[in-house]
Amino acid sequence: MKMNFKILVADDEYYARKALVMMLEKSELPISVNGDFEDGEEVIEFLQENEADFHTSVFPLITFN
């Protein structure tokens, strides 16, 4: 049985985020990119109704008001 890991990519830099998504999708790794997000709030909203095995980010996912 082949495992397929669900990955989220979060980065506020649009081109960096899209490049990482493209590299992951073209890789032969057993993964699927389930979403890419510009900020932590979007990630939290997504995770309230969806699952992910792993996420990448370059900024804190906590928003301080």
NORSUL-V89047 format. One record per pair of residues at least 4 apart in sequence whose C-alpha atoms are under 8 Angstrom apart, sorted by the first residue. I is the first residue (numbers start at 1). J is the second residue. Records with the same first field share a line. If there is no record, write none. Layout:
# NORSUL-V89047
I=J, J
This chain:
# NORSUL-V89047
2=30
3=30, 31
4=30, 31, 32
5=30, 31, 32, 52, 53, 54
6=31, 32, 33, 34, 51, 52, 53, 54
7=31, 32, 33, 34, 35, 52, 53, 54, 55, 56
8=33, 34, 35, 36, 37, 43, 52, 54, 55, 56
9=17, 20, 21, 33, 35, 36, 37, 55, 56, 57
10=17, 36, 37, 38, 39, 40, 43, 55, 56, 57, 58
11=16, 17, 36, 37, 38, 39, 56, 57, 58, 59
12=17, 37, 38, 39, 59
13=17, 38
14=18, 38
15=19
16=20
17=21, 36
18=22, 36
19=23
20=24
21=25, 33, 36
22=26
23=27
24=29, 31, 32, 33
25=31, 32, 33
34=52
37=42, 43
38=42
39=43, 61
40=44, 60, 61, 62, 63
41=45, 61, 62, 63
42=46
43=47, 61
44=48
45=49
46=50
47=51, 52
57=61
